[in-house]
Amino acid sequence: MSQNLSADSPVTPQLDYDAWRDLLQKLCGRYNSDGITATTFKGRIRSIDVCGFKAMDAGCNAGRLERDYRDVRLDGKDHYFVLFPLRGQSHMTQNEQVTRLAAGDVALVDATRPVKFLAEEPWRNLALKLPRQELVAHLGFEPQGGLVRSSGTSAGRMLFELIQSANGDPLPEPPSADSYMQLVVHDLVGALFTPSDQSSGSRHADKLFARVRVVIKEGFVDPHFGPAEVATRTGISLRYLQKLFTERGSTCSEFIYSARLDHAAQLLVRRESLHNGQPLSEIAYACGFHDYTHFAKKFRHRFGHAPGVHAVKNGRGGQVSVRSDADGLNTPRRS
């Protein structure tokens, strides 16, 4: 991968050690450097906007840069960096992995974990900052920091060229274009750092889906509650929410209606056992339906009979429970 960002274009002013460290902390978190005195330190940092993400062009002549557990705890940063070495050679240590970095490589750094860089000469890196939650939601797994891909990968080259084009002060893009390009960036990162063993990704997806189910259980009685609200409350993208359900042979809307109808079935049996004469329209509204006609249509399609005869069909005084299948979808059964 050819990396030919100009070292001094646009010109970035040289910073003293304290100013360099403070700007580094602001942009990506707390790091400490050793092996050089303040009087001999030379460094530069420049912030870049890339498709709505933040990137950083930084370098210095310090031989050691480290972020320890205390730094992680104090600044609470929650993001990844995709790191492109532009000049110099170094060794990176994260998650008990020691890897060598040289110009043309691409690495993934997890800001929630300690990391150490040992440089053999003055160095310069380009780093793309990616919010953790958005990346994990898009990929469906948590990438492991400390991974390095050697020079020459097509995904790495495309991602670098994308950042490089933003480095040249391009014309501003409309927000819709940024949103689309962010998906492209996430896909390229996934192509670079998706592990061959997807079991960890599957476990993470299962945990997310369990959280989705809790959110639906807590919110389905609201008639305005839908997939967009589920995605927002869960903290994932609507696209990834849809992917979770597609993998399980359903949709989020179907799951919400299933929860509403299960609840309605329970209320109907309770109505019959208590002889309270609760209007069926009240039960429909209490389960999140806008109107009784829609409720009755959905109910008949699900259970094969009208809501008014449900208690009789299921046995007077019986109870309807909900069983969670292995695929996470709900089906009714009598108990």
N, C-alpha and C positions, 0 to 999 in steps of 0.2 A: 504494500500500500504506500503510495507516494504521499508524503506529508510535507508540503512546501509552503506553509503559512509563513509569511514574511516576519522575520524576527522583530522588526521595528515599524511595521505599518499596520494600523495607524500607530504613531509614536506613543508609547506608554512611559510616563515619567518613572524614573528610578526612585525607590522608596527606601527609607532607613528601616532598620529592623523592627522597631516598635510600630511604625505605620503599616509595614507589610504584614506583620502578625495580626494587627487589629483588623485590617481589611480581609485577610484570610478567614479570620473568625466570623466576621459578618457574613461572608459569602458561603462558607461551607462548614464552619464549626471550629472548635478549639484544637490547635495543634501546637506542639512545642518543638523547637529546633535546637540541636546541640552541634558542637564541633566547629563553631565559628564565633568570633567576637562581634559585638555590635559595630565596632569601628571598621571591620573588614567585610561586613555583610553587604551584599548587593542583591536586590530583588525587584521584580515588577509583577503587578497583577492588573488585569483588565477584565471587566465584566462584559459579557456578550449576551444578547437576546437571540434565542434560537427557537422559532416556532412556538413562542409563548413560554418556553423553558428558559432557565438561566444557565449560562455556561461561563467558564472562567479560563482565561489564558494567563498562566502563572509560572514563575520560575525564580530561582535564586541560586546562590552558591553554597548554601548550607548542606553539609553532608548527611544530616540526619533530621528527619521530620517524623514526629510520633504523636498519636492520639491514643490516650490510655483510658481505662475504665472511668477514672474521675472526670476526664474531659467529656466522655459520652454522657455521664450522669448530669453534669452541670449544664450543658447547653441543650440537651434533649432534642437534637436534630434527628429527623426521621426521613431520610432520603437515601438514594443511591447516587454514586457518581460513575459515569462511563468515562474512563481515563485514557487519553491518547498521549503517550510520550512523544514529544517533538524533538527533543535534544537531550543528550546524556543517557547514561545507563544507570539503572538502580535495581535494588531488590525490594520487593514488597512482601510484608508478612501480615496476613489476616486469616482468622479461623484456622490457625496452626498450619497454614500453607505458606511456604516461602517460594516466591516466583521471581524470575528475572524479567525486567522490563527494558525494552529498547525501542528506539524510534520505529514506528510502524505497527507495534503491538497495540492491543486494546484490552483494558482491564476493567473489572467491576469492583467498586469499593462500596461497602456497606457502612454508612455513617453511624449506625447503631452498635457497631462493634469496634474494638480497638484495632488500630492499624499502624504499621511502621514502615517508613521508607528509608533505605540507606543508599545514598547516591555516590557513585564513583567519580563524578565530575559535576560541574554546574549543570543544572537540569532545567527543562521547560516542559510543562504539560498543558494539554487542553483537557478540561473536565466539563462534562455535561451533567447538570444536576437534575435528577428525576424524583419527584415526590413518591415516596414508598407506596402509599396506599393505592395511588392510581396505577402504578406499574404492576403491583401484585394483583389488583383486581382485573387488569387486562390480561395478564399472562396466566392467571389461575394457579400460580405457585410463587413461593418466595425464593428468588435467586440467592445463591450463596456468594457473599463477598469474598474477594481474594482470587477469583477466577481470571485467567489470562488467556487470550486467544492470539496466536502468533500472526505476524504480518501476512497479508495476502488474502484473508477471507473476504468474500464478496460483500457480506453484510457489514463488516467492519469498514470496508472501503466506502460503501454507500453512506453509512452514518457519518463518517469523517467528512465526506464531500458535502453533506448536508450542512454540517456545522461550519465548514470552511466557507460556504456560500454566504452564510449569515455574517461571517466575520468581515465581509467586504462592504458592510453598510448598505444592504439592499433596500429597495423600496418597501415601505411597510405593507404587510399583508393584511387582508380583512380577517376578523376573528374566526369566521367560518373556515378559512384556509388554515389557520393555526390549529384549529381543532382537528382537522383532517390530518395534518402533518404530524400532530402529536401521536395519532394512532400509528402512523408510519414509523415514527421513532420507536414506539413501544414494540412494534412487530420486529424491527431490526434488532433491538436488544434481545427479544425473545429468541430470534434466530441465532444470535451469538452465544447466549448463556443458558438456554434450556438444557437441563441435564438429560443424558441418554436414558437414565432411569427416572421415569415419571411418577414413581410411587409417592414421593414427597409431595409432588404437585397434586396428586389425587387426594391425599390426606388433607391438604390445605383446602381443596375444593369442597370436600365433605364437611369440613368445619364451617366454611362459609355458607354452605347450603343449610346446615343446621341453624345458623344464625338467621338466615332468611326465613326459615319456617317459624322461628320465634317471633320475628317482626310481623309476619302475616297473622299469626295467632293473636298478637296484641292489637292489630289494627284493622282486621277485616270488617268489623261492625260499622266502620265509617263508610258511608256510601261513596265518598269521593276517594277512597283508598284504592290505589292501583299499582301497577308495576313501577311507575316512576317514583312513587312514594316509598316503595319497598327498597329500590336501589339507593335512594337518598338516605334512608334510615340505616341501611346496612353499611353504607360507605363504599359502595362499588358502582361501577358504571352500569347503565341500563343494558348496554351491549353484553357485558359479562353476565349480568343477571339472566338474560335470555339464554345465554350459552349454558348456564348451570341447569336450566330446566330442559333445554333441548337434549342435553346429554342423558336426561332421565325420562325422555319420551313424553314430555308435557310442556305446558307454558305457564308463565307466572299467573296470567289471568285465569286459566283453568284451575290452578291451585287455590287461588283466592275464592273463586266460586265454590270449589269443593269444601273449603273451610266454612263458608257461609251456609251451605246446604247441610253439612254435618251438624252445625249448631242449630239450624232450623229443625232438623229431625229430632234432636234432643228436646227442644222446646215444645214440639208438638206432642211428644209422648208425655212430657211433664204436664202439659195442658190437659190431656185426657185423664191422667191419673189423679190430678187435683180437681177436675171438674170446674175449673175457674172461668170457663167461657171466654178466654182471651181471644179477641178478634185475630183472624189469620193475617190480616194486613199489619197488625202491630208486630207479629212475629217476623213478618217479612222485613219491616223497617228495622227491627232490632238486630237483624242479621246482616244489614248492610245493603239491602235492595231498595232501589228508588221507588218502585211501585209493585203492587201485588201481582199484576198480570205477568210481568217479567219473572218474578219469583216463582209463580205457579208453573210457568213454562219450563224454567230451569229445573224445578223440583220434579216435575213429571218425567223429564228427560233423564234425570239422574236415578230416580227410584222406581219409575214405571207406573206411578199412580199419583193422584192429586194429593195436595197437602192435607186436605180435610179427612182423608181416610188412612193416613199414614199410621196413626196409633193402632187402629184396628188391624191393619195388615201386619204390624209388628207385634201384636199381642198386647191387650190392654194392660197397662201398668208395667210393660217391659221397658228396658232401657237400651238405647243405642249408644254404642261406644265407637271410638275411632281408632283404627289400627294403623300404625305407621309401617308401610311396606319397606323392604330393604332398599328400594329405589327412592324412598322419601315421599311417595305419593300416598294420599289418604284414601282408604276405602271403608265404608260402613259395615258393621256387623252387629248382630244381636248378642247380648250377653245374658 
